[in-house]
Amino acid sequence: MKILVTGSAGFIGAALSQRLLERGDTVIGYDNLNDYYDVSLKLARLARLQAQPGFSEVRASLEDRAALIETFEKYRPQRVVNLAAQAGVRYSIQNPHAYVDANLVGFVNVLEACRHHEVEHLVYASSSSVYGANTHQPFSVHDNVDHPVSLYAATKKANELMAHAYSHLYRLPTTGLRFFTVYGPWGRPDMALFLFTRKILAGEPIDVFNYGQHRRDFTYIDDIVEGVIRTLDQVATPNPAWSGATPDAASSLAPYRLYNIGSHRPVELLRYIKVLEQCLGRTAIKNLLPMQAGDVPDTFADVEALIADVGYQPTTPMEEGVARFVAWYRDYYRV
């Protein structure tokens, strides 16, 4: 199968591309290699893909409509996984326009390209951040998510709405995946595990928000990738039982689906840090701080829809995932 993966130099995009190539798919990677974090890490991820047959790449932004259309016309992908986005809750408070450009303008360009080039299925990254002010847990895709607490979350909710419009108007099958805190080897340097590891090894204090008392549904990268592949392979279909009188938020009379991909095992941040300390053989100097603007106290994924529709749920224990990350980090950075 010929698959376009946007954000192919990113954490999830590179890992997904690797798995697709291993199973024999042709992968077209699309990434602008922006400097939101260390570009050398993105290049190192790409280098592992470039060495393999079946991989092509385009270096451009989703906002560059001409480059995106040219890519679709040249490669004619059968399916598309859109992972390119401006990530980060806190950064969206500092630089909101970057999120409008990449996550809104860029996403409508993807939708239009898919519409006009007979794409069989569009799978796109949403986020657990869309649950915003919701407190009912575990977070369910069947619940309404109308109260975002960050612009990043609002752009991801907007993506889900935009995708539904295209599924309805043009019968474009779309599947949105709400990822819960992803971690593991080749991860993002702006994420907690990466930041904590670097600072603990350097003997520097780590900032622990909400005094370490919030819980996150930490989800290992291999589990995320398996969930993406399972949903990619199962093209979204209409839900014949859907009713406008009692509308289900996760499906539609259009070929449209939403899924959570999370471990379904939330862990308190202080426990996460404790496991990291054990793996590093060091004790963290903790700078306990109140919760930051845009954050939520807890995340907890209901994955029943994922299990029911594609027969999968994440399985990697947090302790095992953190140990794998530390082994990778020490090897990659020679520390």
C-alpha positions in Angstrom: 0.0 0.0 0.0 1.2 3.5 -0.8 0.9 5.7 2.3 1.6 9.4 2.9 2.8 10.2 6.4 2.9 13.8 7.3 5.2 14.7 10.2 7.5 11.8 9.2 10.5 13.3 11.0 8.5 13.6 14.2 8.3 11.2 17.2 5.2 9.2 16.2 5.6 9.8 12.4 9.1 8.3 12.2 8.1 5.3 14.4 5.0 4.7 12.2 6.9 5.0 9.0 9.4 2.5 10.2 6.7 0.0 11.0 5.0 0.5 7.7 8.2 0.0 5.8 8.9 -3.2 7.7 5.6 -4.7 6.6 6.2 -3.8 3.0 4.3 -0.6 2.5 5.6 2.3 0.3 5.9 5.4 2.5 6.0 9.0 1.4 7.3 11.2 4.3 6.3 14.8 4.4 7.8 17.1 7.0 9.1 20.7 7.2 11.7 19.9 9.9 10.8 23.1 11.9 12.9 24.1 14.8 10.3 23.8 17.6 12.8 21.4 19.0 16.3 20.0 18.1 16.4 19.5 14.4 19.3 17.1 14.6 17.1 14.6 16.4 14.6 14.8 13.6 17.3 14.3 11.0 18.6 11.3 13.0 15.1 9.8 12.9 14.9 10.4 9.2 18.3 8.9 8.5 17.0 5.5 9.7 14.2 5.7 7.2 16.2 7.1 4.3 18.4 3.9 4.3 15.4 1.7 3.4 13.8 1.0 0.1 10.3 2.1 -0.3 10.8 5.5 1.5 10.5 8.8 -0.3 10.4 12.2 1.4 9.2 15.7 0.7 10.4 18.6 2.9 7.6 21.2 3.0 5.0 22.6 5.3 1.3 21.7 5.2 0.5 25.4 4.8 2.3 25.3 1.5 -0.7 24.3 -0.6 1.2 24.1 -3.9 3.8 21.7 -2.4 1.2 19.5 -0.9 -0.9 19.2 -4.1 2.3 18.5 -6.0 3.1 15.7 -3.6 -0.3 14.1 -4.0 -0.2 14.4 -7.8 3.3 12.9 -8.0 2.9 10.0 -5.6 -0.8 9.3 -5.6 -1.1 7.9 -2.0 -3.9 5.5 -1.4 -4.1 6.4 2.3 -2.9 9.3 4.4 -1.8 9.6 8.1 -1.7 13.2 9.1 0.6 13.6 12.1 2.2 16.9 11.2 1.1 19.7 13.6 2.3 22.3 15.9 2.4 20.4 19.2 2.5 21.5 22.8 -0.1 22.9 25.2 2.1 25.5 26.8 3.7 26.8 23.6 0.2 27.5 22.2 -0.2 30.1 24.9 3.0 31.8 23.8 2.7 31.5 20.0 -0.9 31.0 19.0 -0.5 31.9 15.3 1.8 28.9 14.8 -1.1 26.7 15.7 -3.5 28.4 13.4 -1.1 28.0 10.5 -0.1 24.4 11.0 -3.2 22.9 12.7 -6.0 24.7 10.9 -4.7 26.0 7.6 -2.5 23.0 7.2 -5.3 20.5 8.0 -7.8 22.0 5.6 -5.1 21.7 2.9 -4.7 18.0 3.7 -8.5 17.5 3.6 -8.7 19.2 0.2 -5.8 17.2 -1.2 -7.4 13.9 0.0 -10.8 14.9 -1.4 -9.4 15.7 -4.9 -7.0 12.7 -5.1 -9.3 9.8 -4.3 -7.7 8.9 -1.0 -9.2 5.8 0.5 -8.8 6.8 4.1 -7.5 9.7 6.1 -6.2 9.0 9.7 -5.2 12.1 11.6 -3.8 12.9 15.0 -6.2 14.5 17.5 -5.3 14.7 21.2 -6.4 13.8 24.7 -6.2 17.6 25.2 -9.7 18.0 23.6 -11.3 16.7 26.8 -10.4 20.1 28.4 -12.6 20.9 31.3 -14.3 17.5 31.3 -14.1 15.7 34.6 -16.0 12.5 33.9 -13.4 9.7 33.7 -12.3 7.7 32.0 -12.5 10.1 29.1 -14.8 8.6 26.5 -15.0 9.4 22.8 -18.8 9.3 23.2 -18.7 12.3 25.5 -19.0 15.9 24.2 -15.8 17.9 24.2 -16.8 21.5 23.9 -14.7 23.2 26.6 -11.0 23.3 25.6 -8.6 24.9 28.1 -5.8 25.6 25.6 -5.6 26.8 22.0 -3.8 23.6 21.1 -6.8 21.6 22.3 -9.2 23.9 20.4 -7.3 23.4 17.1 -7.5 19.6 17.6 -11.2 19.7 18.3 -11.5 21.9 15.2 -9.7 19.2 13.2 -12.3 16.6 14.2 -15.1 18.9 13.2 -13.5 19.8 9.8 -12.9 16.1 9.2 -16.6 15.3 9.8 -17.6 18.0 7.4 -15.5 16.4 4.6 -16.7 12.9 5.5 -20.3 14.1 5.3 -20.0 16.3 2.2 -17.6 14.2 0.1 -17.8 10.7 1.7 -14.1 10.9 2.5 -13.5 8.2 5.2 -11.7 9.9 8.2 -10.6 8.5 11.5 -9.3 10.8 14.3 -7.1 9.4 17.0 -6.9 11.1 20.4 -3.4 10.2 21.6 -2.7 10.2 25.4 0.7 11.3 26.7 3.1 9.4 24.4 6.6 8.5 25.5 9.5 6.2 24.6 12.7 6.0 22.5 13.3 8.8 20.0 10.8 10.9 21.9 10.2 14.7 21.9 12.7 16.8 24.0 10.0 19.1 25.2 8.1 16.2 26.9 8.4 15.5 30.6 10.3 12.2 30.4 13.0 13.7 28.1 13.3 16.9 30.2 13.5 15.0 33.5 16.1 12.6 32.2 18.4 15.3 30.9 18.1 17.4 34.1 18.5 14.5 36.5 21.6 13.3 34.8 23.0 16.8 34.8 22.2 17.2 38.5 19.8 20.0 37.8 16.4 20.5 39.5 13.2 19.4 37.6 10.0 21.5 37.5 7.2 19.3 38.8 3.8 21.0 38.2 0.7 20.5 40.3 3.1 19.4 43.0 3.4 16.0 41.1 -0.1 15.1 42.1 -1.7 15.0 38.6 -2.1 11.7 36.8 -1.4 10.9 33.1 -2.3 8.0 30.9 1.2 7.5 29.7 1.2 5.5 26.5 4.3 3.8 25.0 5.2 4.7 21.4 4.9 1.1 20.1 1.4 0.9 21.4 0.5 4.2 19.7 1.9 3.0 16.4 0.1 -0.3 16.6 -3.2 1.6 17.2 -2.5 3.8 14.2 -1.9 0.9 12.0 -5.0 -1.0 13.1 -7.2 2.0 12.5 -5.5 2.8 9.2 -6.2 -0.7 7.9 -9.9 -0.5 8.9 -11.4 2.2 6.7 -13.9 4.3 8.6 -17.5 3.5 7.8 -20.9 5.1 8.6 -22.6 3.9 11.8 -26.1 2.7 10.7 -27.4 3.0 14.3 -26.4 6.7 14.5 -29.3 9.0 15.3 -29.5 12.8 15.1 -32.0 12.7 18.0 -29.3 11.2 20.3 -26.0 11.9 18.4 -23.0 9.8 19.2 -19.9 12.0 19.1 -17.5 9.2 18.0 -19.3 8.2 14.8 -21.8 9.4 12.2 -24.0 8.6 9.3 -20.9 9.7 7.4 -17.7 7.5 7.2 -16.2 9.1 10.3 -14.8 7.6 13.5 -12.9 8.8 16.6 -10.8 6.7 19.0 -8.8 7.2 22.1 -5.4 5.5 22.1 -4.2 5.4 25.7 -2.8 2.9 28.2 -6.0 2.9 30.3 -3.7 2.9 33.3 -3.2 6.4 34.6 -0.1 7.0 36.7 0.6 9.8 39.2 3.5 12.0 38.1 5.5 11.4 41.3 5.3 7.6 40.6 6.5 8.2 37.0 9.4 10.2 38.4 10.2 7.5 41.0 10.5 4.8 38.2 12.7 7.1 36.2 15.0 7.7 39.2 15.3 3.9 39.7 16.2 3.4 36.0 18.8 6.2 36.1 20.2 5.3 39.5 19.8 9.0 40.5 17.5 11.0 42.7 15.8 14.0 41.2 15.9 17.4 42.8 12.2 18.4 42.6 11.0 21.9 42.2 7.3 21.5 43.2 5.1 24.1 41.5 1.4 24.8 41.0 -0.4 23.6 37.9 0.3 25.6 34.8 -2.3 27.4 32.6 -3.7 25.1 30.0 -3.0 21.9 31.9 -5.6 19.5 33.2 -5.2 17.6 36.5 -5.7 14.0 35.2 -6.1 12.1 31.9 -7.6 8.6 31.7 -8.5 6.9 28.4 -11.6 4.8 27.8 -10.4 2.5 25.0 -13.6 0.4 24.7 -14.4 1.7 21.2 -10.8 0.8 20.0 -11.1 -2.7 21.4 -14.6 -3.2 19.9 -13.7 -2.0 16.4 -10.1 -3.0 15.8 -9.5 -5.5 18.6 -6.6 -3.7 20.2 -5.6 -1.9 23.3 -2.1 -0.8 24.6 -0.3 -3.3 26.8 3.2 -2.0 27.6 3.7 -1.4 31.4 4.9 2.0 32.3 8.0 0.6 34.1 9.1 -1.3 31.0 8.5 1.7 28.7 10.5 4.1 30.9 13.4 1.5 31.1 13.5 1.3 27.3 13.6 5.0 27.0 16.5 5.4 29.5 18.4 2.7 27.6 17.9 4.5 24.3 18.7 7.9 25.8 22.0 6.7 27.4 23.0 5.1 24.1 22.0 8.0 21.8 23.5 10.8 24.0 26.4 8.6 25.3 25.7 9.4 28.9 
